[in-house]
Amino acid sequence: MTGAPPPIEVRDVSLRYRLDRSKVGTLKEATFRSLRRQRTMESIQALDGVSFSVNKGEIFGVVGPNGAGKSTLMKVIARVLPPTGGRVIVRGQVAPMIELGSGMNPELTARENIVLYGALLGRDPNLLRDRVDEIVEWAGVEEFVDVPTRTFSSGMLARLAFSVATDIEPEVLVVDEVLSVGDKAFREKSQARMKQLIAGGAAVVIVSHSIPLLREVSTRALWLDHGHIKMLGPAGDVFDGYQASA
């Protein structure tokens, strides 16, 4: 009898960006160059043949220098970006904590943004409306629920977005630097919420430049370098290798 398949499987995944480096001054010039096919396209290989899996209840840390492909990998797992090669299998509901609050409209109230942001994450708007009180209570913004979020501090926005993103029991958590932002109280509260979700069996992929934080929470880890796997294995071994290379 075989066990259940892992919630996250990344199989030989590649992702290539195409950038237009043509210097175009006017719309007329852009049209002319397009017709004559004189556009200068540049390809950037953000990920190249990346494979790993994450089991239920496991915290998987990802490290690497800037430009290594960490955030791209997170967006692929969160289904924000489709890979150009390979396959990503995610079993269950995903709570993506990437660029928290980037989908919120500053002119809308917190109540309205809960529905908007949650809908962007794939949640049921009606359920979100029913959960507003609990969401703002966790975020500590109950007094500002009907105030435009342009008046919020960055910390208030982060707490609100985190509360919306984690107001479910997901099978998969995708966390990109979230636990490194905000004040100490928010970091402690968000880590406690994440541990609660992990205890419920969530598989977690977390990116951070804070190696001490990753050492504290991760069980296995991946070191990315220019889109390639540099090292994959037990968290302590990977972090030791990464820090020794710095």
N, C-alpha and C positions, 0 to 999 in steps of 0.2 A: 504494500500500500504506500503510495507516494503522498508527500505533504502537499499543502496548498501552494500554488505558484506565488512568487513574490509580487507584492503590489507594484513594484517598479522594475522594469527590464529595459535597459538601454543596449541595443544590439548594433554594433559597428556603425554608430551614428556620425554623420558628417553634415556640416552646414557651411555653405559658401555664400558670402555676400558679394553682390556686384555693385560697384560704385562708379558713377559717371564722373570722370576727372576733367571733362571738357570745360574750358573757360568760355562761357557764353555771355555776351553783354546784353543782347536784346532777344525778344521773342522771335523776331524775323531771322536773326542769325541762328537761333536754335532750330527753327523750322528748316532753314536752308541746309544746315549740317545734318539734320535727321534725314532729309530727302537724299542727300549725297552719302549717307552712312559714314560720316566723318567723326562720329562720337567716339571718345576714348574711354573704354570701359576697363575697369580694374577689378580683379577678383581677389577677395580676401578669404582665406580658409579659416573660419572661426573654430570649427571642430573637425577633427580628422580621425575617423575610425575609433570612436570612444565606445567602450562596452563595459557594463557593470550591472549589478542588480542590487536592490535594497529590500530586505526582508521586513515582515511585519514586526513592529515594535523596535526597529533598528534606527539609530541616528547615524547618518552617513555624512561626514564632513568633506568639503571641497575647498582646496587651497590652490594658490598659484599667483603669480605676479599680475599686475594690470595688463589686460590684453590677452590673458591666457585662455579665455573662452568660458569663464565661470558663469557669468550672468547669461550668456547665450545658452549654455547648457540648462540653466534653471528655466529659461523661457521655453525651451524645447520640451522639458518635462512637464511644465505647466500648460502645454498646448497653446502657448502664445505664438510660437514660431514653428512651422513645419520643417523637419530636417530635409536636406537635399539628397541624403543617402542614408541607408540603414533604417532602423525601425525603433520606435519608442512605444512600449506597452505600459500603460498605467491602468491598474485595476482599482476602480472605486472613485469616490469623489475626492477632488483635489482642493486644498486650501492654499492658494498661492500668495505668499507674503513677499511680493516683489514690488519695489518702488511704491510703498504704501501710500495710498491717497492720491496717486497720480490720475485716477479716473474721476475724482471729485470735482464738482463745479463750485467755485468759491462764492458764486452769487446765490446758491441754494442753501437752505438751512441744513442743519445736521440731520434732522428727520428725513428730509428729501434726499440728502446724499446717502443715507443708509440704504434707501431703496435703489438709488441709481448705482452706487458702487457695488452693492450686493448683486444686482442684476448683471453687471459686467462680469462678476465672478461666477455667474451661472445659477444664482439662487432664485427662489420663487419670490416675486415681489410681495405677494399677499402674506407669505410667512414672515418676510422682513418687516412689514408693517406691524404685525402682531408682536414682533420681538424688539421693537424700538426701545421700550423702557429698559429691558435687560441689557441691551447693547450700550446705551448711553450711561447706564449705571456702572458697568464694568469700566468704561472709558473715563468715568469721572467728569462727564460733561452734562449731567442732568439739567443744570440750570441754563444751559445754552442750546437745548435741543431745537428751539425754534428761531435760532439766531443764524444769519448767514455765516458760513464757515470761513469767509475771507477775514473775519475778525478773530479767528482761532490762531493760537501760536502753533509752531511746527510740532511741538510736543503733543498738543491737544489733537491735532490732525492725525498724528501717528497712532495715538491711543485709540481714536475713533475707528480708523481704518483697520487696525489690528483686531479690534473687538468685532467688527463686521466679518473679517476674514476667518476668524476662529469661532464664530458663533454656530458651529456645527460640530459633528464628530466625524471628521474626514478620515479616509483611509490613507491619504497621502498629504504630507505637509512639505511645501517648498519655501524655504526661508533664505532670503538674500539680504544679509547685513542688518536685518530688522532688530536683532537682539543687541546690536552695537550702537543703536541710536536712542535718543531720549535721555531722561535723567535716571538716576540710580533706581528710584522707586519704580519707574516704568519698566526698566530692564528686569528687575526682580519679579515684577508682576507678570510680565510677558513670558519669562522663562518658566514661571510656575504654571501658567496656562499651557505652554507647550508641553511640559512634563506631564500634565494631566491628560492631554490628548495622546501622548505617546503611551501612557499607561493603558489607554483604551485600545492600543494596538496599531496606532498610526505609524507608517513608514515615513521617515524624515530625511530630507536632503537639505543641508545647511551650508551656506557660503558665508565666510567672514574673514576679514584680515586679522581678527583677534585670535591668535593661536591659543592663548590661555583659555579663552572661552570654548574653542573647539575641543581642546584637550579635556575640558571638564565634561562636555556633553556627548562627544562622538565615540562610537564603537569601532567603526571602520572609516577609512578616508581615501580620497583621490587627490593626487597632485597633478594639476594640468599645467602644461607649458606650451604656448602657441598652438592650442587646440589638440595637442597630443597628450596621451597618458604618460606621465613621467614616472609615477609610482602609484600602486594600488594595493591596499592591504590593511593590517591593524593600524588603528589611528595613531598610536604612539610612534610606531616605526615611520609612518608617512610624515608626520609633523617633525620628527627628528631629522629626517632626510631633507625636508624642505628648508628648515631653519639652518642646517649646516651648509646649504648651498648659497645662502644669502650673503 
